[in-house]
């Protein structure tokens, strides 16, 4: 195994996930606000799942997204 290649690959994947996830959440909140489906003061439970079938890995990360 090439540790450097592995670490670079992990960082690229995590950056893509972080940037893409943030954009998706921001767009979802903007749509909900525009549709008046939320007030903008809510806190939402959130779950992220990391799955790598080839490694038999599935782990959940629970948290919350606060709008205020």
FIKOLZA-1660 file (N, C-alpha, C; in steps of 0.1 Angstrom, whole numbers, plus 5000, padded with zeros to 4 digits):
% residues 68
   i   px   py   pz ch aa at
   1 5008 4988 5000  A  X  N
   1 5000 5000 5000  A  X CA
   1 5009 5012 5000  A  X  C
   2 5005 5022 4992  A  X  N
   2 5012 5035 4992  A  X CA
   2 5005 5045 5001  A  X  C
   3 5010 5047 5013  A  X  N
   3 5004 5056 5023  A  X CA
   3 5001 5070 5018  A  X  C
   4 5010 5075 5010  A  X  N
   4 5008 5089 5005  A  X CA
   4 4996 5089 4996  A  X  C
   5 4996 5080 4986  A  X  N
   5 4985 5079 4977  A  X CA
   5 4971 5077 4984  A  X  C
   6 4971 5069 4994  A  X  N
   6 4959 5066 5002  A  X CA
   6 4955 5079 5009  A  X  C
   7 4964 5086 5016  A  X  N
   7 4960 5098 5023  A  X CA
   7 4955 5109 5014  A  X  C
   8 4962 5110 5002  A  X  N
   8 4957 5120 4993  A  X CA
   8 4943 5117 4988  A  X  C
   9 4941 5104 4985  A  X  N
   9 4928 5099 4981  A  X CA
   9 4917 5102 4991  A  X  C
  10 4920 5099 5004  A  X  N
  10 4911 5102 5015  A  X CA
  10 4907 5116 5016  A  X  C
  11 4918 5125 5015  A  X  N
  11 4915 5139 5016  A  X CA
  11 4907 5144 5005  A  X  C
  12 4909 5140 4993  A  X  N
  12 4901 5144 4981  A  X CA
  12 4886 5140 4983  A  X  C
  13 4884 5127 4988  A  X  N
  13 4871 5122 4990  A  X CA
  13 4864 5130 5000  A  X  C
  14 4870 5133 5012  A  X  N
  14 4864 5140 5023  A  X CA
  14 4861 5154 5019  A  X  C
  15 4870 5161 5011  A  X  N
  15 4868 5174 5007  A  X CA
  15 4855 5175 4998  A  X  C
  16 4854 5165 4988  A  X  N
  16 4843 5164 4979  A  X CA
  16 4830 5162 4987  A  X  C
  17 4830 5153 4997  A  X  N
  17 4818 5151 5005  A  X CA
  17 4815 5163 5013  A  X  C
  18 4825 5170 5019  A  X  N
  18 4822 5182 5027  A  X CA
  18 4816 5193 5019  A  X  C
  19 4822 5196 5008  A  X  N
  19 4817 5207 4999  A  X CA
  19 4804 5204 4993  A  X  C
  20 4802 5192 4988  A  X  N
  20 4789 5188 4982  A  X CA
  20 4778 5188 4992  A  X  C
  21 4781 5182 5004  A  X  N
  21 4771 5181 5014  A  X CA
  21 4766 5195 5019  A  X  C
  22 4776 5204 5021  A  X  N
  22 4772 5217 5025  A  X CA
  22 4763 5224 5015  A  X  C
  23 4767 5223 5002  A  X  N
  23 4759 5229 4992  A  X CA
  23 4745 5224 4991  A  X  C
  24 4744 5210 4993  A  X  N
  24 4730 5204 4992  A  X CA
  24 4722 5209 5004  A  X  C
  25 4728 5210 5016  A  X  N
  25 4720 5214 5028  A  X CA
  25 4716 5229 5026  A  X  C
  26 4725 5237 5021  A  X  N
  26 4722 5251 5019  A  X CA
  26 4711 5253 5010  A  X  C
  27 4711 5245 4999  A  X  N
  27 4700 5246 4989  A  X CA
  27 4687 5241 4994  A  X  C
  28 4687 5231 5002  A  X  N
  28 4675 5225 5008  A  X CA
  28 4669 5235 5018  A  X  C
  29 4677 5242 5026  A  X  N
  29 4672 5252 5035  A  X CA
  29 4666 5264 5027  A  X  C
  30 4673 5268 5017  A  X  N
  30 4669 5279 5009  A  X CA
  30 4655 5276 5003  A  X  C
  31 4654 5264 4997  A  X  N
  31 4641 5260 4991  A  X CA
  31 4630 5260 5002  A  X  C
  32 4632 5254 5014  A  X  N
  32 4622 5253 5024  A  X CA
  32 4618 5267 5029  A  X  C
  33 4628 5276 5030  A  X  N
  33 4625 5290 5034  A  X CA
  33 4616 5297 5024  A  X  C
  34 4620 5295 5011  A  X  N
  34 4613 5301 5000  A  X CA
  34 4598 5296 4999  A  X  C
  35 4597 5283 5002  A  X  N
  35 4583 5277 5002  A  X CA
  35 4576 5279 5015  A  X  C
  36 4582 5286 5024  A  X  N
  36 4577 5289 5037  A  X CA
  36 4573 5276 5045  A  X  C
  37 4581 5265 5042  A  X  N
  37 4579 5253 5049  A  X CA
  37 4586 5253 5062  A  X  C
  38 4595 5262 5064  A  X  N
  38 4602 5263 5077  A  X CA
  38 4603 5278 5081  A  X  C
  39 4605 5281 5093  A  X  N
  39 4605 5295 5098  A  X CA
  39 4620 5300 5098  A  X  C
  40 4629 5292 5098  A  X  N
  40 4643 5296 5098  A  X CA
  40 4649 5296 5112  A  X  C
  41 4642 5291 5122  A  X  N
  41 4647 5290 5136  A  X CA
  41 4648 5276 5140  A  X  C
  42 4646 5266 5132  A  X  N
  42 4646 5252 5135  A  X CA
  42 4660 5247 5138  A  X  C
  43 4660 5235 5144  A  X  N
  43 4671 5227 5146  A  X CA
  43 4667 5213 5140  A  X  C
  44 4675 5208 5131  A  X  N
  44 4672 5195 5125  A  X CA
  44 4682 5184 5129  A  X  C
  45 4677 5172 5133  A  X  N
  45 4686 5161 5135  A  X CA
  45 4691 5157 5121  A  X  C
  46 4704 5153 5121  A  X  N
  46 4710 5149 5108  A  X CA
  46 4718 5137 5110  A  X  C
  47 4719 5129 5100  A  X  N
  47 4727 5117 5100  A  X CA
  47 4735 5116 5087  A  X  C
  48 4747 5113 5088  A  X  N
  48 4756 5110 5077  A  X CA
  48 4760 5095 5078  A  X  C
  49 4760 5089 5067  A  X  N
  49 4764 5075 5066  A  X CA
  49 4776 5073 5057  A  X  C
  50 4786 5067 5062  A  X  N
  50 4798 5064 5054  A  X CA
  50 4798 5049 5051  A  X  C
  51 4798 5045 5038  A  X  N
  51 4797 5031 5035  A  X CA
  51 4807 5028 5024  A  X  C
  52 4815 5018 5027  A  X  N
  52 4825 5013 5018  A  X CA
  52 4823 4998 5017  A  X  C
  53 4815 4993 5008  A  X  N
  53 4811 4979 5007  A  X CA
  53 4824 4970 5006  A  X  C
  54 4834 4974 4999  A  X  N
  54 4846 4965 4997  A  X CA
  54 4853 4963 5010  A  X  C
  55 4851 4972 5020  A  X  N
  55 4858 4970 5033  A  X CA
  55 4848 4966 5044  A  X  C
  56 4836 4963 5039  A  X  N
  56 4825 4960 5049  A  X CA
  56 4824 4970 5060  A  X  C
  57 4824 4983 5056  A  X  N
  57 4823 4994 5065  A  X CA
  57 4810 5001 5063  A  X  C
  58 4803 5003 5074  A  X  N
  58 4791 5012 5073  A  X CA
  58 4790 5018 5087  A  X  C
  59 4792 5031 5088  A  X  N
  59 4792 5038 5101  A  X CA
  59 4783 5051 5099  A  X  C
  60 4776 5054 5110  A  X  N
  60 4767 5065 5110  A  X CA
  60 4772 5076 5119  A  X  C
  61 4771 5088 5115  A  X  N
  61 4775 5100 5123  A  X CA
  61 4762 5108 5125  A  X  C
  62 4758 5110 5137  A  X  N
  62 4746 5117 5141  A  X CA
  62 4750 5131 5146  A  X  C
  63 4742 5141 5143  A  X  N
  63 4744 5154 5148  A  X CA
  63 4731 5162 5146  A  X  C
  64 4733 5175 5145  A  X  N
  64 4722 5184 5143  A  X CA
  64 4726 5196 5135  A  X  C
  65 4717 5202 5128  A  X  N
  65 4719 5214 5120  A  X CA
  65 4710 5224 5126  A  X  C
  66 4716 5235 5131  A  X  N
  66 4708 5246 5137  A  X CA
  66 4707 5258 5127  A  X  C
  67 4696 5263 5126  A  X  N
  67 4694 5275 5117  A  X CA
  67 4695 5288 5125  A  X  C
  68 4695 5287 5138  A  X  N
  68 4696 5299 5146  A  X CA
  68 4704 5296 5159  A  X  C
% end
